[in-house]
């Protein structure tokens, strides 16, 4: 019997996900570490990944084995928790390094998933791989896209029943993006739904698919583009997926329309910048809601959809809460797509005054745009200054958490604005199709560029807020012990009281944290784990060694001071209470 086989055991129930559960709550029922003792946490052990780029996502634990992933080249390690993290096996994919310059915002990867005896990896070059968790042997692989067309991957996957749901990146290259379901056993493609195009391609029923309670009508996407621009329309899904088993619906968001120059693509540009609810078995859309029609700011809608049951207006409802890059926190009825709440979760948001929430209005669900912060008003080759939030959003992909014990959401945020200059760009297959230059900066009069907040999703208001020097690019973790964890770009793991936000613990890891804090139990003991390795869009300057302030879509200049606080790295740090 091999070492790997002796350490690995089939888990008793359900898939093991980056989001901890199908509802994307990132809430753990473990309570051994609590608000009273978290201040005594110590480092239990560490592991070097051997890669020096942005380490997003988190390790997962199956039985007594921890699986750790890296950024490109997406190496996977199996570590034996019974023997101090000894390496059982490693999987090292062979990928063409030519995929690196095609990746928009660092070579990040948001992690593995496990289900039905298989470990799933979606590589940067869009190769989808099923691995044997006991040996690392490839069970099957399939290519989901083509880097030569600008298509890459940074996102994790969602196992649902016998299917594996996956997205794709490439909006900055004019890719026409899609979400696809594969058979977990064989890798056979079951369905594919594009974000743009005719109903047959986007899997919309013009009478049964609704938007804010009304049928979308025939070819709702095609009619919102000029000519056949939808063929290079973007709308990529490189964020997170959630799933409601009772409704059998998969939820996700779509990204920016291509190009970033709004003058070149008149119309609402559906269904980019939207939330989609799709039947897991067929891919048919139940409902859709577009947060930012005719985007002029790169406010991708891919951030996580968190599924909860809460009371709104005296009625207990099944809800979906989404913190969009555009700076509004949305709460919808996840069965119907009805908009219930839409309020700003960062004080600097100025591109829109509000979201119209009157169902009787013809503008129901649409933003009331502040024209002086709309780049299309100034026109091409003109700079619109002071737009808040910046293109990286009031929140990016870094996932929030929800604690049913408090009824609050815990949200890592950015506090950043931008100056935006669109310009005319031509589409060339496989070449950048951006059409705008950015300069990122804090809001006028502010020095901090991030905050960690507690949010009441039913009321649409901030309960408490912790300002941070830099954007909080780490995913949050809430636990039954009354503790919420998150990481900072300087490299601190922090623990705060779930009710008050009072800091309870901090530890400086070797590099900036853009990974998502997670927790697990082994041998009757609770552990907290986080990957550190600065990178992602906010840390791209350090990760890639860039020095021009305009590089990284303005992030190099916006986060230039970060180099005074941390450096590149790739390390897993695991914490536990002392024996």
C-alpha positions in Angstrom: 0.0 0.0 0.0 1.4 3.4 -0.9 1.9 6.2 1.6 -0.8 8.2 -0.3 -3.3 5.4 -0.1 -2.8 4.8 3.6 -3.3 8.5 4.4 -6.3 9.2 2.2 -9.8 8.2 3.2 -13.1 8.9 1.5 -15.0 11.6 3.4 -18.4 10.7 4.8 -20.5 13.5 3.2 -20.7 16.0 0.4 -18.3 17.9 -1.7 -15.4 20.0 -0.2 -15.4 23.5 -1.6 -13.4 26.7 -1.4 -16.6 28.4 -0.2 -17.0 25.8 2.6 -20.7 25.2 1.5 -22.9 25.5 -1.5 -24.4 28.7 -0.1 -21.0 30.5 -0.2 -21.3 31.5 3.5 -17.7 30.8 4.4 -19.0 30.0 7.9 -17.5 27.2 9.9 -19.4 25.4 12.7 -16.2 24.8 14.6 -16.0 26.6 17.9 -12.9 25.3 19.7 -11.2 28.5 18.8 -13.4 31.3 20.2 -13.4 35.0 21.1 -12.0 34.2 24.5 -9.0 32.1 23.5 -8.1 33.2 19.9 -5.5 35.6 21.3 -3.4 32.5 22.2 -3.1 31.1 18.7 0.4 29.9 17.7 1.9 28.8 14.5 1.5 25.0 14.3 3.4 24.4 11.0 4.3 26.0 7.7 4.8 24.9 4.1 6.6 26.6 1.2 4.8 26.4 -2.2 7.9 27.2 -4.2 6.1 29.8 -6.3 6.4 33.6 -6.0 3.2 35.0 -7.4 -0.3 35.9 -6.0 -1.6 33.1 -3.8 -5.4 33.3 -3.9 -7.8 30.6 -2.7 -7.2 28.2 0.2 -6.1 24.7 0.9 -8.8 22.0 1.3 -8.7 19.0 3.6 -10.1 15.6 2.7 -9.8 13.1 5.6 -6.2 13.4 6.9 -4.8 14.9 3.7 -4.5 18.6 2.9 -4.4 19.6 -0.8 -2.5 22.8 -1.5 -2.5 24.6 -4.9 -0.2 27.3 -6.3 -0.5 30.0 -8.9 0.7 29.2 -12.4 2.0 26.6 -13.1 -0.8 25.3 -10.8 1.2 22.7 -8.9 -0.9 20.6 -6.5 0.6 19.1 -3.3 -1.0 16.4 -1.1 0.2 16.8 2.5 -0.1 14.1 5.2 -1.6 15.8 8.3 -0.8 12.7 10.3 2.9 13.3 9.7 3.5 17.1 10.0 2.5 17.9 6.4 4.8 15.4 4.7 4.4 15.5 0.9 2.6 12.5 -0.3 2.5 13.4 -3.9 2.7 16.4 -6.2 1.1 17.1 -9.5 3.0 19.5 -11.8 1.1 20.3 -15.0 3.0 21.1 -18.1 1.6 24.4 -19.3 3.0 26.8 -22.0 4.4 29.8 -20.2 2.9 31.8 -23.1 -0.4 31.8 -21.1 1.1 34.1 -18.5 1.0 37.4 -20.5 -2.6 36.6 -21.5 -3.7 36.5 -17.9 -5.2 39.8 -17.0 -4.4 40.4 -13.4 -1.6 38.1 -12.1 -1.3 34.3 -12.5 -3.6 33.6 -9.5 -5.7 30.5 -9.0 -8.6 30.3 -6.6 -8.3 26.7 -5.6 -9.3 23.0 -5.8 -12.6 21.3 -5.2 -13.3 17.7 -4.2 -16.4 15.5 -4.9 -17.3 11.9 -5.5 -13.7 10.5 -5.2 -12.1 13.1 -7.4 -10.0 16.2 -7.0 -10.7 18.9 -9.5 -8.2 21.4 -10.9 -8.9 24.1 -13.6 -5.6 25.2 -14.9 -4.5 28.6 -16.2 -4.5 27.3 -19.8 -8.2 26.2 -19.3 -7.3 22.5 -19.0 -9.8 21.0 -16.6 -8.3 18.0 -14.8 -9.7 15.3 -12.5 -7.1 13.8 -10.2 -7.1 10.7 -8.1 -6.9 12.1 -4.5 -4.9 9.2 -3.3 -2.1 9.2 -5.9 -2.4 12.4 -8.0 -3.0 10.3 -11.1 -4.9 12.1 -13.9 -8.3 10.4 -14.3 -9.4 12.7 -17.2 -8.6 16.1 -18.7 -10.4 18.4 -21.2 -9.7 21.8 -22.6 -12.4 24.4 -21.7 -11.0 27.3 -23.8 -8.1 28.5 -26.0 -5.4 30.9 -24.7 -4.6 31.8 -28.3 -8.0 33.5 -28.3 -7.3 35.2 -25.0 -9.2 32.6 -22.9 -7.6 31.6 -19.6 -8.8 30.6 -16.1 -8.3 31.8 -12.6 -11.4 30.5 -10.9 -12.3 27.4 -8.9 -15.0 25.0 -10.0 -18.4 23.9 -8.5 -19.3 20.2 -8.3 -23.1 19.7 -8.3 -24.6 16.2 -8.3 -22.9 14.4 -11.2 -21.7 17.7 -12.9 -18.8 20.1 -12.6 -19.7 23.7 -13.3 -16.8 25.9 -14.6 -16.3 29.4 -16.0 -13.6 31.2 -18.0 -11.7 34.5 -18.2 -10.8 36.6 -21.3 -13.0 39.8 -21.3 -9.9 41.9 -21.8 -9.2 40.0 -25.1 -12.7 40.2 -26.5 -13.5 36.6 -25.7 -17.1 35.6 -25.8 -17.4 33.9 -22.5 -19.4 31.0 -21.2 -20.3 28.7 -18.2 -20.1 25.0 -18.9 -21.1 21.8 -17.1 -19.0 18.7 -17.5 -19.6 15.1 -16.4 -17.6 14.5 -13.2 -16.9 10.9 -14.2 -15.8 11.3 -17.8 -15.2 14.9 -18.5 -17.9 14.9 -21.2 -19.5 18.3 -21.9 -23.2 18.4 -20.9 -24.2 22.0 -21.5 -22.7 25.4 -22.2 -24.3 28.8 -21.8 -22.8 31.9 -23.3 -23.2 35.3 -21.7 -24.0 37.0 -25.0 -25.8 36.1 -28.2 -29.0 34.4 -29.4 -31.3 32.7 -26.9 -30.2 29.2 -28.1 -26.6 30.1 -27.2 -27.3 31.8 -23.8 -29.9 29.2 -22.9 -32.7 31.7 -22.3 -36.4 31.0 -22.8 -37.9 34.3 -23.9 -41.2 33.6 -22.0 -40.0 31.7 -18.9 -36.6 33.4 -18.2 -37.4 36.6 -16.3 -35.6 39.8 -15.3 -37.1 41.5 -12.3 -40.3 39.5 -12.6 -40.9 40.1 -16.3 -40.2 37.7 -19.3 -37.0 38.8 -21.0 -38.5 38.4 -24.5 -36.8 37.1 -27.6 -33.0 37.5 -28.1 -32.7 39.9 -25.1 -28.9 39.9 -25.5 -28.6 40.4 -29.2 -30.9 43.4 -29.2 -28.7 45.2 -26.6 -25.6 45.2 -28.8 -24.8 47.0 -32.0 -24.7 44.6 -34.9 -22.8 41.4 -34.1 -20.6 43.0 -31.3 -21.9 40.3 -29.0 -19.5 37.9 -30.7 -16.6 39.6 -28.9 -18.7 40.8 -26.0 -16.8 39.4 -22.9 -19.2 38.8 -20.0 -16.8 36.3 -18.5 -17.5 34.3 -15.3 -14.2 34.1 -13.5 -15.6 34.5 -10.0 -17.6 32.2 -7.7 -20.6 29.9 -8.0 -23.2 29.0 -5.5 -26.0 26.4 -5.5 -29.5 25.9 -4.0 -30.2 22.2 -3.9 -33.9 22.7 -3.2 -34.4 25.0 -6.2 -31.7 23.2 -8.2 -30.3 26.5 -9.3 -26.7 27.6 -9.8 -25.9 31.2 -9.3 -23.0 33.3 -10.6 -22.1 36.7 -12.0 -20.7 37.8 -15.4 -17.9 40.3 -16.0 -17.3 43.4 -18.1 -18.4 43.8 -21.7 -15.6 44.2 -24.2 -14.1 46.8 -24.9 -13.7 49.1 -21.8 -14.4 52.0 -24.2 -18.2 52.4 -23.8 -18.5 54.6 -27.0 -17.7 51.5 -29.1 -20.6 49.4 -27.8 -23.9 51.3 -27.6 -26.7 49.6 -25.7 -27.1 47.7 -22.4 -24.7 45.0 -23.5 -26.6 42.1 -22.0 -25.9 39.8 -20.3 -22.5 41.2 -19.1 -22.5 42.6 -15.6 -25.3 40.4 -14.5 -26.4 37.8 -12.0 -27.7 34.5 -13.5 -29.7 31.8 -12.0 -29.6 28.6 -14.0 -31.0 25.1 -13.7 -28.1 22.8 -12.8 -29.3 19.9 -15.0 -30.0 21.8 -18.2 -28.3 25.2 -17.9 -31.5 27.0 -18.8 -31.7 30.4 -17.1 -34.5 30.9 -14.6 -33.8 34.6 -14.1 -31.3 37.3 -14.7 -30.5 40.7 -13.3 -28.1 43.2 -14.8 -26.4 45.4 -12.1 -24.5 47.8 -14.4 -26.1 48.1 -17.8 -23.8 49.5 -20.5 -20.8 49.4 -18.1 -18.4 52.4 -18.4 -16.2 51.6 -15.4 -15.1 47.8 -15.6 -17.4 46.9 -12.7 -17.4 43.2 -13.2 -20.3 41.4 -11.6 -18.5 38.1 -10.8 -18.3 38.5 -7.0 -19.8 35.7 -4.9 -23.6 35.2 -4.4 -24.3 34.3 -0.7 -27.4 32.4 0.0 -29.3 32.9 3.3 -32.7 32.8 4.8 -33.6 36.0 6.6 -36.6 38.1 7.4 -37.3 41.1 5.2 -40.4 43.2 5.7 -41.8 40.8 8.3 -41.5 37.9 5.8 -39.0 35.0 6.0 -37.4 34.7 2.5 -34.8 32.8 0.6 -32.2 35.5 -0.2 -29.2 36.1 -2.4 -26.8 38.8 -1.3 -24.1 40.1 -3.6 -21.4 42.8 -3.0 -20.8 44.2 -6.4 -17.7 45.9 -7.7 -19.9 48.9 -8.4 -20.1 49.5 -4.7 -23.7 48.5 -4.0 -24.7 45.6 -1.8 -27.6 43.8 -3.4 -30.2 41.5 -1.7 -32.5 39.6 -4.0 -35.1 36.9 -3.7 -33.1 34.0 -5.0 -36.2 32.1 -6.3 -37.6 34.9 -8.4 -34.7 37.4 -8.8 -36.8 40.2 -7.3 -34.6 43.1 -6.1 -35.2 43.8 -2.4 -32.2 45.9 -1.2 -29.5 47.8 -3.0 -27.4 50.2 -1.0 -23.8 51.6 -1.0 -21.3 49.7 1.2 -18.5 52.2 0.8 -18.9 55.9 1.5 -16.9 57.1 -1.5 -19.2 55.5 -4.2 -20.2 58.4 -6.5 -20.7 57.0 -10.0 -24.4 56.4 -9.3 -26.6 58.2 -6.8 -28.7 55.1 -6.1 -30.3 52.0 -7.6 -34.0 52.5 -8.5 -35.9 50.2 -6.1 -39.5 51.1 -7.0 -41.0 48.1 -8.9 -43.5 50.4 -10.5 -40.8 52.5 -12.2 -39.7 51.9 -15.7 -36.1 52.2 -14.4 -36.6 49.5 -11.7 -33.3 47.9 -10.8 -31.2 50.3 -12.8 -28.5 52.7 -11.4 -29.2 56.4 -11.4 -25.9 57.4 -13.0 -24.1 60.6 -12.0 -23.2 61.8 -15.5 -20.1 63.8 -14.4 -18.5 60.4 -13.5 -19.6 58.6 -16.7 -16.6 58.5 -19.1 -18.9 58.3 -22.1 -20.1 61.8 -21.4 -16.6 63.2 -21.8 -15.9 61.1 -24.8 -12.9 59.3 -26.2 -9.4 60.4 -25.4 -10.7 62.6 -22.5 -10.0 61.8 -18.8 -12.9 61.6 -16.3 -11.4 62.1 -12.8 -12.4 61.2 -9.3 -14.6 58.2 -10.2 -15.4 56.0 -7.1 -14.9 53.2 -6.9 -12.0 52.5 -9.1 -12.1 49.7 -11.7 -11.0 47.1 -9.2 -14.3 47.8 -7.4 -15.4 48.6 -3.9 -14.9 44.9 -3.6 -13.3 42.5 -6.0 -13.4 38.7 -6.0 -12.2 38.3 -2.4 -15.1 36.5 -0.8 -17.2 37.8 2.1 -18.5 35.6 4.9 -21.9 35.3 6.6 -22.5 34.1 10.2 -26.0 32.8 10.9 -25.2 33.3 14.6 -25.1 37.1 14.1 -27.1 37.6 10.9 -24.2 39.7 9.6 -22.0 39.6 6.5 -18.3 40.3 6.9 -16.9 42.0 3.8 -13.3 42.7 2.7 -13.4 46.0 0.7 -11.4 48.4 -1.3 -11.6 52.2 -0.8 -10.1 53.3 -4.1 -11.1 55.8 -6.9 -9.8 56.3 -10.4 -9.2 58.6 -13.4 -10.5 56.9 -16.6 -9.6 57.7 -20.2 -11.3 55.6 -22.9 -9.8 55.3 -26.4 -10.7 53.7 -29.7 -9.3 50.1 -30.1 -9.6 47.5 -32.8 -10.3 43.8 -32.2 -7.5 41.4 -33.1 -7.9 37.8 -32.2 -5.8 36.9 -29.1 -4.6 40.5 -28.6 -5.6 42.9 -25.7 -8.9 44.6 -26.4 -9.1 47.0 -23.5 -9.5 50.5 -24.8 -8.9 52.6 -21.7 -6.2 53.7 -19.4 -6.6 54.1 -15.6 -5.0 55.8 -12.7 -6.0 54.5 -9.3 -5.9 56.6 -6.1 -7.6 56.9 -2.7 -10.6 59.1 -2.4 -9.8 62.8 -1.9 -8.7 63.5 1.7 -8.3 59.8 2.6 -5.1 57.8 3.1 -6.5 54.3 3.7 -7.4 52.2 0.6 -9.4 49.4 2.3 -11.7 48.4 5.1 -13.2 45.3 6.7 -16.9 45.8 7.4 -19.9 44.1 9.0 -23.0 44.5 6.9 -26.7 44.0 7.6 -28.0 42.7 4.3 -31.7 43.0 5.2 -31.4 46.7 6.1 -28.6 47.5 3.7 -26.3 49.3 6.2 -22.8 49.0 7.7 -22.8 47.9 11.4 -19.1 48.4 12.0 -16.0 49.1 9.9 -12.3 48.6 10.4 -10.2 50.9 8.1 -7.1 49.3 6.6 -4.0 50.9 5.1 -4.4 48.8 1.9 -7.3 47.1 0.2 -8.4 43.9 2.0 -7.8 41.4 -0.8 -8.2 38.3 1.5 -11.4 36.3 1.8 -13.1 36.3 5.2 -13.9 33.4 7.4 -16.6 33.4 10.1 -16.8 30.7 12.8 -19.3 29.5 15.4 -16.7 30.6 18.0 -17.8 34.2 17.4 -14.6 35.0 15.6 -14.1 36.4 12.1 -10.7 36.0 10.3 -9.2 37.9 7.4 -5.8 38.8 6.0 -4.2 42.0 4.8 -1.9 43.0 2.0 0.9 43.7 4.4 0.7 40.1 5.5 -1.3 40.1 8.7 -3.7 37.4 9.7 -6.3 39.1 11.9 -9.1 37.9 14.1 -11.9 40.1 15.2 -15.0 39.8 17.4 -18.0 39.0 15.2 -20.3 41.3 17.0 -18.2 44.3 17.7 -15.2 44.2 15.2 -12.8 44.5 18.1 -9.4 43.1 17.1 -8.5 39.9 19.1 -5.4 38.6 17.4 -2.9 39.4 14.6 0.2 37.6 13.2 2.5 38.8 10.5 3.1 36.2 7.8 6.1 36.3 5.4 4.2 37.9 2.5 1.0 39.8 1.7 -2.2 37.8 2.1 -4.5 37.6 -0.9 -5.6 34.1 0.0 -8.8 33.1 1.8 -8.6 32.1 5.4 -10.0 28.6 6.2 -10.3 26.3 9.1 -10.4 22.5 9.6 -10.3 19.9 12.4 -7.8 17.1 12.6 -7.2 14.7 15.5 -9.8 16.5 17.6 -8.1 19.9 17.2 -9.2 23.0 15.3 -6.7 24.6 12.9 -6.8 27.9 11.0 -4.8 28.1 7.7 -4.0 30.8 5.2 -1.8 31.1 2.1 0.4 34.2 1.9 2.0 35.4 -1.3 1.3 39.0 -2.4 -0.3 39.4 -5.8 -3.6 39.6 -7.5 -4.7 42.9 -9.2 -3.8 45.0 -6.1 -0.4 43.4 -5.6 0.5 42.8 -9.3 3.3 45.4 -9.1 5.2 43.4 -6.4 4.2 40.0 -7.8 5.4 40.7 -11.4 8.1 43.2 -10.7 6.4 46.1 -12.5 7.4 49.7 -12.0 5.5 51.8 -14.4 2.6 53.4 -12.4 0.2 52.8 -15.3 0.9 49.1 -15.4 -1.6 46.6 -14.0 -4.4 49.0 -15.1 -3.1 51.6 -12.7 -2.6 49.2 -9.7 1.2 49.6 -9.8 0.9 53.3 -9.0 -2.1 53.0 -6.7 -0.4 50.5 -4.5 3.2 51.7 -4.8 3.6 52.0 -1.1 3.0 48.3 -0.6 6.6 47.6 -1.3 7.5 49.2 2.0 5.5 46.6 3.9 6.0 43.2 2.3 7.7 41.3 -0.5 6.9 38.3 -2.7 6.4 34.9 -1.2 4.5 31.6 -1.3 3.8 30.1 2.1 1.0 28.2 3.9 0.8 29.0 7.6 -1.3 26.9 9.9 -2.3 28.0 13.4 -3.7 26.3 16.4 -4.2 26.8 20.1 -1.3 25.6 22.3 -1.5 22.1 23.7 
